[in-house]
Amino acid sequence: MAVGGTDRDGVLARAWHLLDTGGDLPSELPSTIRYSWMRSRLAHVPRDRIDVPFTEAAGAGDRLRLAAEPVLGRFAEQLGGTQVAIVLADREARVIGRWAGETSPLRRLAKASIEEGSVLAEEYAGTNGVGTALETLTPVAIRGAEHYTEPLQRFVCVGVPIRHPLTRRVEGVLNLSCPVGDGNGLLLPTVLDLGRQIEHELTSRSSLHDQVVFEEFLARSRLTSAALVALGGQFMLTNFSAASLLQPSDQALLWQQAAESFSEETTVTRIFRLGTGEETHARCTPVRIANRVVGALIEVDNEAAPRRRRAHLTAVVSPFRSGAWVELERALASFALGPGDRLRLLGEQGSGKATLAERIHHRLVTEAGRPAPDLTVLRCEAPDLDADTWAAVERRLGDPNGTLVVCGIDRLTADAAGRLLELLDGAPDPPLFVTTCARGADADYRVLDHGFGHQVLRVPPLRERRDDLPDLVYETIRLHCHPVRRVTHQAMAALISYHWPGNLRQLVATIAEATAVSGVDLDLPHLPESIRACGLGRRRLTRMEEIEREAITQSLRENSGNKNRTAASLGVDRLRG
């Protein structure tokens, strides 16, 4: 959501107040700034000063600086009479070069501790054009009070990550800055253009093998609108169509399957399995120099490619933006919920059904303008409810205000579920009634489930909400865990790639255990081995493989770890490993 002018100033003022008081940051705050402030707060970055480490820049980022110097030197000659300054940093956020058309912009940077050798990572400098661009790996524009530290709030900073065009590895960040009063809409397109020029310089310095694959990719891109992937020894390139189809974790899978085609002399068509478990037909063409295979082009017809669903959010119950959650929000917005209505929430254990029921209740309370929520949550821990719980149900069913939530209703026997349904049907003025049930449960409740409402909402498992993982991780740290300074890229990538069979419940337990031993940074080694494997590029299991693994694990527990008995119970010859 874009905000500007007075509205933007009001949102920032409110956000700073909430930050100081420990409240949730407003949803109107741009997500890039909101997440960056959350990371900066977790890192205990001082607000009133810049306190960044300094290391000698000599020898650091030589390849990037050599490629950037002719581009930035020429541009700096055009900056005479302006207050624009150029900052180049390596992949560790260490400043390796500064340029300007006048000396005053460089002096202004020095007063803010932005000199060659200064490390501007978010964990030290808070929200800024260098550190935040490295954290998000996207272009960022940080204007005035959007900076986390006060000394930087006099600047507009626009940063863009510099990637090697072939390896796609981040080499560093290019940042343009100027005083707030001099900022304009030309900074972002300018820094993007300069970044592209630097990346072109990096390409011209690449190996012959890499250049051949790159040129084949460009040549084919001009002739096809299909999803196109180029694989080199150390890189993967995609066009726009392929970028919407593939995930970073698919690179290893594509390499493995493409290698099997390299023995063929001509283009072959085969089925490729993606990290999501989906399959698609693709044509694989080896790229050769003489008789040596140096890469491959993989082309997927747009008509055959599985497409990720995109939707616009129609009802905001939470800040989450994954496709699965947006679908849930859309379905919820189509329901007319109020006193007397019945809603069933279906989903896997630990997927957040009870939490969603509470969010729905509080949204209805807000819309109705009631001063206090009337919410009763009952959890079915046994096949029947005890006398006190039955009494609580009868009291709530006699009060139309608020919401009654019964969690795990599928655990009840048919008799207990029938009695609950009779009470509900007999209530003259019942409240909103919400039940949660494990999806696909074979309990006696299934015979009566439609009596508890025809409005059904499927709560997606965590593995379908990978885009929400960063939000969920930082929210878990803030609410439940020992505070850490930040979650590293490697750790976050592993958390996003993991399949989460225990859903949100497992996520909270995992983050709690990791932060207890992590110190200031939560890094890959602090995570369980099964999750670390996802961060090391190992193949993610398909859903069928996950089911098989879960069945084997459960059988091993039941047979006290005896592999022979486990194999016999599963009807297989033997278990390996």
Buried (B, 14 or more C-beta within 10 A) or exposed (E): EEBEEEEBEEBBEBBBEBBEEEEEBBEBBBBBBBBBBBBBBBBEBBBEEBEBEEEEBEEBBEEBBEBBBEBBEEBBEEBEEEBBBBBBBBBBBBBBBBBBBBEEBBEBBEEBBBBBBBBBBBBBBBBBBBBBBBBBEEBBBBBBBBBBBBBBBBBBBBBBBBBBBBBBEBBBBBBBBBBEEBBEEEBBEBBBEBBBBBBEBBBEEBEEBBBBBBEBBEEBBEEBEBBBBBBBBEBBBBBEBBEEBBBEBBBBBBBEBBBEBBEEEEEBEBEBBBBBEEEBEBBBBBBBEEEEBBBBBBBBBEEEBEEEEEEEBEBEBBBBBBBBBBBBBBBBEEBEBEBEBBBBBBBBBBBBBBEBBBBBBBBBBEEEEEEEBBBBBBBBEEBBBEEEBBEBBEEBBEBBBBBBBBBBBBBBBBEBBBBBBEBBEEBEEBBBBBBBBBBEBEBBBBEBBEBBBEBBBBBBBBBBBBBBBBBBBBBBBBEEBBEBBBBBBBBBBBBBBBBBBBBBBBBBBBBBBBBEEBEEBBBBBBBEEEBBBBBEBEBBBBEEEBEEEEEBEEBBEEBEEBBEBBBBBBEEEEBEE
